[in-house]
Structure formats: structure tokens, C-alpha cells
Amino acid sequence: MTTSAPSDRPLWQWSACDLAGAIRDRALSCEEAVTAVLQRVGDRNPGVNAIVDDLGDQALETARGHDALLVDHGPIGPLHGVPVTVKINVDFEGRATTNGVTAFADVIAPADSPVVRNLKNAGAIIIGRTNTPEFSFRATTQNPLHGRTVNPWDPERSPGGSSGGASAALAAGFGPIAHGNDIAGSLRFPAFMCGAVTVRPTLGRVPAYNPSLGAERPLLSQLMSVQGVIAREVRDVRVGTRVVAAADPRDPWHVPLPLEGPQIDPPIRVAVSRATNGYAIDPAIVAALDRAADALDRAGYRVEEATPPLLEEIAADALPALMGDADLVMKEAFRSYGSETVNRILDEYFAIFPPHQPADLLKAMAERTRYARAWNEFAERYPLILTPFLMRPTYDWNEDERGVDAVRGIFESALYSWSINYLGLPAAIAPAGFHNELPISVQLVARRFREDLALDAAEVLERANGVAIHKLWEREAVAAG
């Protein structure tokens, strides 16, 4: 971690790496760091509604304790004193795991989930819990219990889902690292929509478990869902991912591998995939892909046009399989506890992607192995794949409430989101410039358990394009005079 302090920026704008370095060097106290961010939350959260469970008083008490520990024993871990947020769909001991559902407002967690425990063990100070749509099952962030989260870039633009509260918190300045999770794109949709950066980890990289669960999740949901972090800067994603990946025996899928893998002899090949499965890709996305490919080429990567295998077959299977999973196990909870809006949207999901019934679901899960094998073999030649994430620049905050065609448009534009989850591969979102004064991003897919390769390439794009959220704050400062 760097110890250089960006003295020209207020504390709430600092990166996790800079905050942790200054705290470790005794140039800054934990209490000062947390206080600065909480003041920003107090000023801005009423208009953004990103944090829906305020832990400010507890965070300040923890910060004072961390300052004392630092004097007596040194830092607890790499995020000592850094203010962070966690999503309200993971267990935080003594707090309600609402998952955006009114009926779950009194589901009190008996213990911390692995990501919460790992953040605390690393010295991070959790200042609040962020919003999510009902059941974390929409591409935007709104629910009857906590209300709507607003994208700080543009109130008409969705902050993404389901980790929209996490990404909006980052853009608004509510801490440099936000926890999120991702079953079909819920780390990457919000990062894309709010100008943040993230990496969707490989299945098994980050342990997951909610002690409040009454039953295990269905198998495909387990195989497609991962925990991770979103941040404003790639270096913070790297340290945050390393922290939350610490082992926890409660997750039998967890694989205790180091985040950094063996060096690959340069030049590292990057396949640029432009296949769209019939979607009319927006020219702004094509231009962003071209800029990203050029930046990687200039940085020494060998960039080649190449389409990964079986993309159309994967697209035909992935979402019908996930909807089959939901139809079998989750539909009853939606019908019992969900709002009319989320049930209507679920019906539209089912209409667009007819759920695989049990026999077909089992066949699809077997075929999933064939798809993953083919991509693993492709990755032997191309350790990285540069793809669009969304094949459109943005969508409105309530677009998925506008009927079947609008819902279809969101998901068909996100071919490179849910397909990657179906394969269990790591994928980073990295900045690729701006369109109509809003940030735009691309995706970098890596070999299994090679998040480090995706993050290395994402840093190249960050150096070429800058930290997108800094532009938002500069505009805010100009508007304020």
C-alpha cells in the first residue's frame, strides 16, 4: 500500500490504500477517517438512499477502539481504520438481513457472514449497510421496505442492481470499498452504471454463507453466485478482494488459493470478442471497446480479434437454467412475501426465459461443464478476453417496470454478464471513457482463479482513462462554486 496522501482531496475522497497507509503511519486517526465519511453520508445519503442501515455510532466507537489498538499493538490488518459498507443481503450479527423484503425486516442475523467477518478481521470499519432490490433479483435498486437508491451521476439513470446501493455509495463518497455480490451481474451492473470498478471473483474464491438462512440455496444459485467488492480504484478492489477471500470453514466451495498466480510470459494475449448474439450493439460501446483494445495494445498486450466458443449455446441455456432454479425453489417466497412489482417482473423473466423444468435443468447443468471446459481451453491461448459488459450505455432507473420488451432489452444487452456467471469465471469492470458525460466501461474476463490478470489489465485502462468517479466530484465542486 502506498503511504502518499492525496492532500488536495478531502478525506472522504481518499482511496482505501491511502487511508490505510496514512493510519498505519500515524498521519491520520481511524476516528478522523470515519468521521469524515460519516459527515459526507449525513450530507448526501438523504438524497441518494444508498445506505439503509446506519451503523455510524457503532462505527465511531469501533474507530476509537482501533486507534487505541494501533498504539498498543499495531494495525489489525491491511484495512485498519478504513470505512466500508456491506450489502443488506448478507448477515451482520444483531442486524436484520432484509434483502429488500418487508417481511424480512425482523430476520435478525445470529452471526456475521464470512465477508463481514473477514472485513472486520482486516481492521475495516463498517459504517452502514447498502440497499438492494427485493430478493436481490432486479437490475435496478428499489424496494417497498427501503425505497429507491438514486444514481449520483443522474437521478433518471439506474444505479444498477442488485448491488446498486453499494455502487451509489461509492460514487457519493460513502467509503472507498463496498461489499456486493453477483449471481447474474450484480457486482458489474452497478459498477458499470456508477463509474466504479470491480472484479467478479471465480466461484470458490470468496467464502459465502448466511447463518440466518433456513435452508440451503438451490444448486445452480450456489454455482453462479459470488461475493466480492466494488471500489472507485482498481488497487482498492485488489486489496478488498484479498481481504474478503480469507478462508471460512462454513463454505464448502471455498478454494484457498493465493490471489496472485504464476507469471505468464509476455506478451499476454487478449481476445477481443465482438459477438452480440443478435443484439444491436450501440456505437458508443463499440468505440469504448476499440479504445480499451488500443490501450492494452500500447501497454504491451497482444490484442487479437477472437470469439470464445459456444457463446450462442451458453446464451440459450444460462438464464432458462437460472429461472428453472428460481421456479423450483424461490418462486414460493416471491409469491408469499414479494410486492406486486417484483412478482410482475419475475413473471416477465419467466416469459422471456422459460424456466427449464427439472429434467432439462439437470441436462443444462451437465452441459455447463462442457461450456466451461471449452472456455478453459480457449483461455490457454487467451488468458484474457476483452468484451462489452452492457452492449448499451445505460438504462433508466425504472426500465424493468416497463414490460416484457424493456426487460428483454436489458438482459439481451448483458450477454457477457450472465454468461460469465454461468461459467463461474472471474471478470473485471474497467473504465473506458465517457459517453454523453456519463461513464462507460468494458469487461475483462480471465482464466479461472486469475483475478489478478483481470485487475492488472483493468489498471492499464484506469491509467488511460482516469478514475471515473473523480470526474463526478469535480463537476460537483464546480456546481457548488
C-alpha positions as CSV (number, residue, x, y, z in Angstrom):
1,M,0.0,0.0,0.0
2,T,1.1,3.5,-0.8
3,T,1.6,5.9,2.1
4,S,1.4,9.0,-0.1
5,A,-1.5,11.2,1.0
6,P,-3.7,13.0,-1.7
7,S,-3.7,16.2,0.4
8,D,-5.6,18.1,-2.2
9,R,-8.7,16.0,-1.6
10,P,-11.0,15.8,1.4
11,L,-10.7,12.6,3.5
12,W,-14.0,11.2,2.2
13,Q,-12.5,11.1,-1.3
14,W,-9.4,9.1,-0.4
15,S,-8.7,5.6,-1.5
16,A,-8.7,2.7,0.9
17,C,-5.0,2.2,0.2
18,D,-4.2,5.9,1.0
19,L,-6.3,5.9,4.2
20,A,-4.8,2.6,5.5
21,G,-1.3,3.9,4.7
22,A,-1.8,7.2,6.5
23,I,-3.4,5.5,9.5
24,R,-0.6,3.0,9.7
25,D,2.0,5.8,9.6
26,R,0.1,7.7,12.3
27,A,-0.5,10.6,10.0
28,L,-4.3,10.1,10.4
29,S,-6.5,8.5,13.0
30,C,-9.2,6.0,12.4
31,E,-11.7,8.3,14.0
32,E,-10.8,11.1,11.7
33,A,-11.2,8.9,8.6
34,V,-14.6,7.5,9.8
35,T,-15.9,10.9,10.9
36,A,-15.1,12.5,7.5
37,V,-17.0,9.8,5.7
38,L,-20.0,9.9,8.1
39,Q,-20.3,13.6,7.6
40,R,-20.5,13.0,3.9
41,V,-23.1,10.3,4.5
42,G,-25.1,12.7,6.6
43,D,-25.0,15.4,3.9
44,R,-25.7,13.2,0.9
45,N,-27.4,10.0,1.8
46,P,-30.9,11.5,2.3
47,G,-30.9,12.3,-1.4
48,V,-29.2,9.1,-2.6
49,N,-30.6,6.5,-0.2
50,A,-27.6,4.2,-0.7
51,I,-27.1,3.3,3.0
52,V,-30.3,2.0,4.5
53,D,-29.0,0.6,7.8
54,D,-26.9,3.3,9.6
55,L,-24.1,2.0,11.7
56,G,-22.5,5.4,12.3
57,D,-22.5,5.4,16.1
58,Q,-21.1,1.9,16.3
59,A,-18.5,2.7,13.6
60,L,-17.2,5.7,15.6
61,E,-16.9,3.6,18.7
62,T,-15.0,1.0,16.8
63,A,-12.8,3.6,15.2
64,R,-11.7,4.9,18.7
65,G,-11.0,1.3,19.7
66,H,-8.9,0.8,16.6
67,D,-6.9,3.9,17.4
68,A,-6.1,2.5,20.8
69,L,-5.2,-0.9,19.3
70,L,-2.9,0.8,16.8
71,V,-0.9,2.5,19.5
72,D,-0.6,-0.7,21.6
73,H,-0.3,-3.5,19.0
74,G,-0.1,-2.0,15.5
75,P,-2.6,-2.5,12.7
76,I,-5.1,-5.3,12.9
77,G,-4.8,-5.9,9.2
78,P,-4.5,-4.2,5.8
79,L,-7.7,-2.2,6.1
80,H,-7.2,-1.0,9.6
81,G,-9.5,2.0,10.2
82,V,-10.9,2.1,6.6
83,P,-14.6,2.9,6.4
84,V,-16.5,0.4,4.3
85,T,-20.1,-0.6,3.6
86,V,-21.7,-4.1,3.3
87,K,-24.9,-5.1,1.4
88,I,-28.0,-5.7,3.4
89,N,-28.5,-9.2,2.0
90,V,-25.6,-10.7,4.0
91,D,-25.7,-11.4,7.7
92,F,-24.4,-8.8,10.1
93,E,-24.7,-10.1,13.7
94,G,-27.6,-8.5,15.5
95,R,-29.0,-6.7,12.5
96,A,-31.8,-7.6,10.1
97,T,-30.9,-9.3,6.8
98,T,-33.8,-7.8,4.9
99,N,-32.7,-8.5,1.3
100,G,-35.0,-5.6,0.5
101,V,-38.1,-7.5,1.5
102,T,-40.6,-6.0,4.0
103,A,-41.4,-9.4,5.5
104,F,-37.8,-9.9,6.4
105,A,-37.4,-6.7,8.4
106,D,-37.2,-8.8,11.6
107,V,-34.9,-11.6,10.4
108,I,-32.0,-10.9,12.8
109,A,-28.7,-12.4,11.9
110,P,-27.3,-14.7,14.7
111,A,-23.7,-14.3,13.5
112,D,-21.6,-12.5,10.8
113,S,-21.4,-13.8,7.3
114,P,-17.8,-14.7,6.1
115,V,-17.4,-11.4,4.2
116,V,-18.4,-9.3,7.2
117,R,-16.2,-11.3,9.5
118,N,-13.2,-11.0,7.0
119,L,-13.6,-7.3,6.7
120,K,-13.7,-6.8,10.5
121,N,-10.7,-9.1,10.9
122,A,-8.8,-7.0,8.4
123,G,-9.5,-3.9,10.5
124,A,-12.1,-2.3,8.2
125,I,-14.9,-0.3,10.0
126,I,-18.4,-1.0,8.6
127,I,-20.3,2.3,8.6
128,G,-23.5,1.1,7.1
129,R,-25.4,-1.4,5.0
130,T,-26.4,-0.7,1.5
131,N,-29.7,-1.1,-0.4
132,T,-30.7,-3.9,-2.8
133,P,-33.9,-4.7,-4.7
134,E,-36.4,-7.2,-3.4
135,F,-34.7,-10.6,-3.1
136,S,-31.7,-9.0,-4.9
137,F,-33.4,-10.1,-8.1
138,R,-33.6,-7.0,-10.3
139,A,-31.3,-4.9,-12.5
140,T,-32.1,-1.8,-10.6
141,T,-32.3,-0.9,-6.8
142,Q,-35.7,-0.2,-5.4
143,N,-38.0,-2.0,-2.9
144,P,-41.0,-1.2,-0.7
145,L,-39.1,-1.5,2.6
146,H,-36.1,0.8,2.0
147,G,-37.2,2.7,-1.1
148,R,-35.2,3.7,-4.2
149,T,-31.5,4.3,-4.5
150,V,-30.5,7.2,-6.8
151,N,-27.6,7.1,-9.1
152,P,-25.4,10.1,-8.1
153,W,-24.5,10.8,-11.8
154,D,-28.0,11.2,-13.0
155,P,-31.3,10.6,-11.0
156,E,-33.0,9.2,-14.1
157,R,-30.3,6.6,-14.6
158,S,-30.4,3.3,-12.7
159,P,-27.6,2.7,-10.2
160,G,-27.7,-0.9,-11.3
161,G,-28.7,-4.0,-9.4
162,S,-28.6,-5.7,-7.3
163,S,-25.7,-4.0,-5.6
164,G,-26.9,-0.6,-6.6
165,G,-26.7,0.7,-3.1
166,A,-23.1,-0.3,-2.9
167,S,-22.1,1.4,-6.2
168,A,-24.2,4.6,-5.4
169,A,-22.5,4.8,-2.0
170,L,-19.0,4.7,-3.7
171,A,-20.0,7.4,-6.2
172,A,-21.5,9.6,-3.5
173,G,-18.4,9.3,-1.3
174,F,-19.6,7.0,1.4
175,G,-16.3,5.0,1.8
176,P,-13.8,3.7,-0.7
177,I,-14.8,0.0,-0.7
178,A,-18.3,-1.5,-0.8
179,H,-19.2,-5.2,-0.5
180,G,-21.5,-6.6,-3.1
181,N,-22.5,-9.9,-4.6
182,D,-23.2,-11.2,-8.1
183,I,-25.4,-14.0,-9.4
184,A,-26.1,-12.7,-12.9
185,G,-24.1,-9.4,-12.9
186,S,-24.9,-7.7,-9.5
187,L,-21.4,-6.5,-8.9
188,R,-20.8,-5.5,-12.5
189,F,-24.1,-3.8,-13.5
190,P,-23.7,-1.3,-10.6
191,A,-20.0,-0.7,-11.3
192,F,-20.8,-0.1,-15.0
193,M,-23.7,2.3,-14.1
194,C,-21.9,4.3,-11.5
195,G,-18.4,4.5,-12.9
196,A,-16.9,2.2,-10.3
197,V,-14.6,-0.8,-10.8
198,T,-14.9,-4.3,-9.6
199,V,-14.0,-7.9,-10.2
200,R,-16.5,-10.8,-10.1
201,P,-14.4,-13.5,-8.5
202,T,-14.2,-17.1,-9.6
203,L,-16.6,-19.4,-7.9
204,G,-14.9,-20.5,-4.7
205,R,-12.6,-17.5,-4.4
206,V,-14.6,-15.7,-1.6
207,P,-16.4,-17.7,1.0
208,A,-20.2,-17.2,1.3
209,Y,-22.8,-18.2,4.0
210,N,-25.7,-16.6,5.8
211,P,-26.3,-18.1,9.2
212,S,-29.8,-16.7,9.2
213,L,-30.8,-19.0,6.2
214,G,-33.5,-21.5,7.0
215,A,-32.5,-23.7,4.0
216,E,-29.6,-24.0,1.6
217,R,-29.9,-22.2,-1.7
218,P,-30.6,-24.3,-4.9
219,L,-27.5,-25.7,-6.5
220,L,-27.3,-23.5,-9.6
221,S,-27.7,-20.4,-7.5
222,Q,-24.7,-21.6,-5.4
223,L,-22.7,-22.2,-8.6
224,M,-23.5,-18.8,-10.2
225,S,-23.4,-16.6,-7.1
226,V,-20.2,-15.0,-5.7
227,Q,-19.3,-12.4,-3.1
228,G,-16.9,-9.5,-3.9
229,V,-16.1,-5.8,-3.6
230,I,-16.7,-2.7,-5.7
231,A,-14.4,0.3,-5.4
232,R,-13.5,3.6,-7.1
233,E,-9.9,2.5,-7.8
234,V,-8.6,-0.9,-9.0
235,R,-5.9,-1.1,-6.3
236,D,-8.7,-1.0,-3.7
237,V,-10.6,-3.8,-5.5
238,R,-7.4,-5.8,-5.3
239,V,-6.8,-5.3,-1.6
240,G,-10.5,-5.7,-0.8
241,T,-10.8,-8.9,-2.7
242,R,-7.7,-10.3,-1.0
243,V,-9.3,-9.5,2.4
244,V,-12.8,-11.0,1.8
245,A,-11.2,-14.1,0.2
246,A,-9.9,-15.3,3.6
247,A,-10.9,-18.8,4.4
248,D,-14.1,-19.7,6.3
249,P,-15.0,-23.3,7.0
250,R,-18.7,-22.6,6.6
251,D,-18.4,-22.5,2.8
252,P,-17.5,-25.9,1.3
253,W,-17.0,-24.4,-2.1
254,H,-14.1,-22.1,-0.9
255,V,-10.7,-22.7,-2.5
256,P,-7.8,-21.3,-0.5
257,L,-5.6,-20.1,-3.4
258,P,-3.4,-17.0,-3.4
259,L,-4.8,-14.1,-5.3
260,E,-1.6,-13.7,-7.4
261,G,-1.0,-16.6,-9.7
262,P,2.2,-17.6,-11.6
263,Q,3.7,-15.2,-14.0
264,I,2.7,-15.6,-17.7
265,D,5.5,-14.8,-20.2
266,P,4.7,-11.6,-22.1
267,P,3.1,-10.6,-24.3
268,I,-0.2,-11.8,-22.7
269,R,-2.7,-12.5,-25.4
270,V,-6.1,-10.7,-25.2
271,A,-9.0,-11.9,-27.3
272,V,-11.4,-9.1,-28.3
273,S,-14.9,-10.6,-28.5
274,R,-17.4,-8.7,-30.6
275,A,-20.1,-11.3,-30.9
276,T,-23.5,-10.0,-29.9
277,N,-25.9,-12.9,-30.2
278,G,-28.1,-10.7,-32.5
279,Y,-28.2,-7.7,-30.2
280,A,-27.8,-4.3,-32.0
281,I,-24.7,-3.1,-30.1
282,D,-24.6,0.6,-29.5
283,P,-21.8,2.5,-31.4
284,A,-20.7,4.1,-28.1
285,I,-19.9,0.6,-26.8
286,V,-18.0,-0.3,-30.0
287,A,-15.9,2.8,-29.6
288,A,-15.3,2.0,-25.9
289,L,-14.1,-1.5,-26.8
290,D,-11.8,0.0,-29.5
291,R,-10.3,2.4,-27.0
292,A,-9.7,-0.3,-24.5
293,A,-8.1,-2.6,-27.1
294,D,-5.8,0.2,-28.2
295,A,-4.8,1.0,-24.6
296,L,-4.0,-2.7,-23.9
297,D,-2.0,-3.0,-27.2
298,R,0.0,0.1,-26.3
299,A,0.7,-1.4,-22.8
300,G,2.3,-4.5,-24.4
301,Y,-0.5,-6.9,-24.5
302,R,-1.0,-8.9,-27.8
303,V,-4.6,-8.0,-28.7
304,E,-6.3,-10.1,-31.3
305,E,-9.9,-10.5,-32.6
306,A,-11.2,-13.8,-31.5
307,T,-14.6,-15.1,-30.3
308,P,-14.8,-17.5,-27.4
309,P,-16.5,-20.8,-28.0
310,L,-20.2,-21.8,-27.7
311,L,-21.4,-18.4,-26.9
312,E,-24.8,-18.9,-28.5
313,E,-25.4,-22.2,-26.8
314,I,-24.4,-20.7,-23.4
315,A,-26.8,-17.8,-24.0
316,A,-29.6,-20.3,-24.8
317,D,-29.1,-22.3,-21.6
318,A,-27.9,-19.9,-18.9
319,L,-30.9,-17.8,-18.0
320,P,-33.6,-20.5,-18.6
321,A,-31.5,-22.7,-16.2
322,L,-31.3,-19.9,-13.6
323,M,-35.0,-19.3,-14.0
324,G,-35.6,-23.0,-13.6
325,D,-33.7,-22.9,-10.4
326,A,-35.8,-19.9,-9.2
327,D,-39.0,-21.6,-10.3
328,L,-38.3,-24.7,-8.3
329,V,-37.1,-23.1,-5.1
330,M,-37.6,-19.3,-4.9
331,K,-40.9,-18.7,-6.6
332,E,-42.9,-19.6,-3.4
333,A,-41.1,-16.9,-1.4
334,F,-41.7,-14.3,-4.1
335,R,-45.4,-15.1,-4.2
336,S,-45.6,-15.1,-0.4
337,Y,-43.5,-12.1,0.5
338,G,-42.8,-10.1,-2.6
339,S,-44.5,-7.0,-3.9
340,E,-46.8,-6.9,-6.9
341,T,-44.0,-5.2,-8.8
342,V,-41.3,-7.8,-8.2
343,N,-43.8,-10.6,-8.9
344,R,-44.8,-9.0,-12.2
345,I,-41.1,-8.7,-13.2
346,L,-40.5,-12.3,-12.2
347,D,-43.3,-13.3,-14.5
348,E,-41.7,-11.4,-17.3
349,Y,-38.4,-13.1,-16.6
350,F,-40.2,-16.4,-16.9
351,A,-41.9,-15.3,-20.1
352,I,-38.6,-14.2,-21.8
353,F,-36.5,-17.1,-20.5
354,P,-38.9,-20.1,-19.9
355,P,-37.7,-21.9,-16.9
356,H,-36.0,-25.3,-17.5
357,Q,-38.1,-27.9,-15.8
358,P,-36.2,-30.4,-13.6
359,A,-35.0,-32.9,-16.3
360,D,-33.9,-30.1,-18.6
361,L,-32.3,-28.3,-15.7
362,L,-30.2,-31.3,-14.9
363,K,-29.2,-31.7,-18.5
364,A,-28.3,-28.0,-18.7
365,M,-26.1,-28.2,-15.6
366,A,-24.3,-31.2,-17.2
367,E,-23.8,-29.2,-20.4
368,R,-22.5,-26.3,-18.3
369,T,-19.4,-28.5,-17.7
370,R,-18.8,-28.7,-21.4
371,Y,-19.1,-25.0,-21.9
372,A,-16.7,-24.3,-19.0
373,R,-14.2,-26.8,-20.4
374,A,-14.3,-25.1,-23.8
375,W,-13.6,-21.7,-22.3
376,N,-10.8,-23.1,-20.1
377,E,-9.2,-24.4,-23.3
378,F,-9.7,-21.1,-25.0
379,A,-8.0,-19.4,-22.1
380,E,-4.9,-21.5,-22.6
381,R,-4.3,-19.3,-25.7
382,Y,-6.0,-16.2,-24.5
383,P,-5.6,-15.6,-20.7
384,L,-7.8,-12.5,-21.0
385,I,-10.9,-11.8,-23.0
386,L,-12.0,-8.2,-23.6
387,T,-15.8,-7.9,-24.0
388,P,-18.5,-5.4,-23.8
389,F,-20.3,-5.6,-20.4
390,L,-23.6,-4.0,-21.4
391,M,-24.0,-3.5,-25.2
392,R,-25.8,-0.2,-24.5
393,P,-24.5,2.8,-22.5
394,T,-27.3,3.0,-19.8
395,Y,-30.9,2.3,-18.9
396,D,-33.4,4.2,-16.8
397,W,-34.0,3.6,-13.1
398,N,-37.4,2.0,-13.6
399,E,-36.9,0.5,-17.1
400,D,-37.5,-3.1,-15.9
401,E,-41.1,-2.0,-14.9
402,R,-42.0,-1.1,-18.5
403,G,-43.0,-4.5,-19.7
404,V,-41.5,-7.6,-21.3
405,D,-39.7,-5.8,-24.2
406,A,-37.9,-3.5,-21.8
407,V,-36.8,-6.3,-19.5
408,R,-35.7,-8.3,-22.6
409,G,-33.6,-5.3,-23.8
410,I,-31.7,-5.1,-20.5
411,F,-30.9,-8.8,-20.4
412,E,-30.1,-9.3,-24.1
413,S,-27.7,-6.3,-23.9
414,A,-26.0,-8.1,-20.9
415,L,-25.0,-11.3,-22.7
416,Y,-21.5,-11.0,-21.4
417,S,-22.7,-10.7,-17.8
418,W,-24.8,-13.7,-17.0
419,S,-23.0,-16.0,-19.4
420,I,-19.8,-15.4,-17.4
421,N,-21.6,-16.3,-14.1
422,Y,-22.9,-19.5,-15.7
423,L,-19.3,-20.5,-16.4
424,G,-18.0,-19.4,-13.0
425,L,-15.3,-17.3,-14.4
426,P,-13.7,-14.1,-13.0
427,A,-14.4,-10.8,-14.8
428,A,-13.5,-7.2,-14.1
429,I,-15.2,-4.0,-15.0
430,A,-12.7,-1.3,-16.1
431,P,-13.2,2.3,-17.2
432,A,-13.3,3.1,-20.9
433,G,-14.1,6.8,-21.1
434,F,-17.4,8.7,-21.2
435,H,-20.5,9.0,-23.3
436,N,-22.9,11.9,-23.0
437,E,-21.0,12.9,-19.8
438,L,-21.7,9.5,-18.2
439,P,-19.0,6.9,-17.5
440,I,-18.7,3.9,-19.7
441,S,-16.9,0.6,-19.1
442,V,-15.7,-2.7,-20.6
443,Q,-15.3,-6.1,-19.2
444,L,-12.1,-8.2,-18.8
445,V,-12.7,-12.0,-18.4
446,A,-9.7,-14.0,-17.1
447,R,-8.8,-17.7,-16.5
448,R,-10.3,-19.3,-13.5
449,F,-8.7,-18.0,-10.3
450,R,-6.7,-15.4,-12.2
451,E,-8.5,-12.3,-10.9
452,D,-5.0,-10.8,-10.8
453,L,-4.7,-10.9,-14.6
454,A,-8.0,-9.1,-15.0
455,L,-7.1,-6.5,-12.4
456,D,-3.7,-5.9,-14.0
457,A,-5.4,-5.1,-17.3
458,A,-8.0,-3.0,-15.6
459,E,-5.3,-0.9,-14.1
460,V,-4.0,-0.3,-17.6
461,L,-7.4,1.1,-18.6
462,E,-7.7,3.1,-15.4
463,R,-4.3,4.8,-16.2
464,A,-5.5,5.5,-19.7
465,N,-8.9,6.8,-18.7
466,G,-8.6,8.1,-15.1
467,V,-10.8,7.3,-12.1
468,A,-14.2,8.0,-13.4
469,I,-15.8,9.0,-10.1
470,H,-13.3,11.8,-9.6
471,K,-14.9,13.5,-12.6
472,L,-18.3,13.4,-10.8
473,W,-16.8,15.1,-7.8
474,E,-15.1,17.7,-9.9
475,R,-18.4,18.5,-11.5
476,E,-20.0,18.7,-8.1
477,A,-17.3,21.1,-6.9
478,V,-17.7,23.3,-10.0
479,A,-21.5,23.4,-9.5
480,A,-21.0,24.4,-5.8
481,G,-18.8,27.3,-6.9
